[in-house]
């Protein structure tokens, strides 16, 4: 009897996890999109406050440049740099997001959100090499 209950709980848990991902037609489930959107908004707020507090810093130690497939700068892209903690930042009008962090082994870079009309089709997490000071990401512009 205990094995049957355990099996039912396991199957229920698996269905619950599947429901958090994609719908049967391959589209993202609405509640997941709302959570991601809320997380992106929170990250944007943090990034804006970090931007204000980092104005005293003369030069960032690490910069991410985001361009489209034609090499044009893309502003409004939310990126995140993580190691022990995560630091979000948004690209400016020049397509650059700056971080006051020296890159060491274990740092990961990821794209949290793209502006309308753009998609990122690269690796979900980019593992950076030690001592790198700049990285360029390319977005695909919608047709």
N, C-alpha and C positions, 0 to 999 in steps of 0.2 A: 504494500500500500504506500509506504514511504517513497519507493522508487517511482511509482505512478505520479504522485504529487510533485516530486522533484522534476520529473520529465515534463509535466504540464507547466510548471513554473519556468523551466528553461525555454520551452517553446513560446510561452507568453513573452518572456524577456526578448527573445529573438524577433518576434513580430513587432514589439515596441521599438526595438532598435531599427528595424527595417522601415518602419513608419516615419522615422525621423529623417530619412534620406530622401529618396526619390519616389515619385508616384509611379503607377504602372505604365504611364506613357513616357517615362524618362525625365519628366519635368520635376523641378524641386518642389517640395511640399510647402504650402503657404506659411505655416507656422515656422518652419526652418528659415524661410526668407525673412520673416519678421524679426526673428532672433538675430540673424546675421546683420540685418539692417540696423537693429538697435545696438549691436556690438560695434558696428562701424561708426555709428553716431557717437557712441561713448568714446571710441578711439579718436575720432575727429576732435571732440572736445578736449581730450587729454593732449592731443597733438598741438592744438591751438594754444593751450595754456603752456605747454613745453616751449612753443615757439616764442611766446612773450618772455618767458623766464630765461631763454637762452640767447636773447639779443645781446647780452653782455659778452658772450663768447665770440671772440674775434673770428675764429674759423673752426668749422666742424672737423672732426677727425675722420669721419666717414660720410660719403655722399652717394646717393642713389640718383641716377639720371634716368628718366623714363621718356622714351620716344616712341613714335608710331613706326610702321614699317617703311615710311618714307624719310625717317630721320627727324621728323618734327617733334619738338618738345610737347609733352602732354601734362597739363596741370590738373590738379584735383584728384590725383591717384593716391589712395591711402596704402602705404607700405608699412611694414613692421620689421624691426630688428630684434631678435631674441637671443638670449643665452640663459642666464639665470632668471632674468625678468625680461619682459617685452616692452619695447619702446615704439609706439606708433608715430608716424609723421606723414604729412600730406605734401605732395609735390607743389612747388610754386609755379609762377608763370613761365619760368625757364625749364620746367620739368624736373626740378631738383628737390630732393628731400634730404635734409642734413641731420646727422646724429653726432652727439658728443660721446663717441665710443671708439676705443681702439679695438680693432678687429683681431680676435684670437681664435684658435681652433674651437669649434663648437658654436660659433655665431651662425644664426640662420636668418635669411631674409625671405619675406613672403609678401604677396600682394593681398591686401584685405578687400579693396574695392576699386573699381574703375569708373570713370565718368561715363555717362550715357554715350553710346556709339562706339565704345572700345571694349575689347576683351583681352584677357591675358591667358595664353595657352601654354605657358611654360611649366616648369616644375612647381609643385605646391610649396615646397620649401627648398631654398637654395642655400647649400652649405658653403660658407665663405672660407677662403684661405687666410691664414694669419697675415697680418700687416697690410692687407689690401685697404686702399683708401677711397676707391671709387668703383662703382658697379653700374652697368647700364642694363636696363630692362627694356624689352620691346613689346609693345601692345599691338594688337591687330585692330585696325580701324574698320568699323562696320561698312557694309556696302550700300 
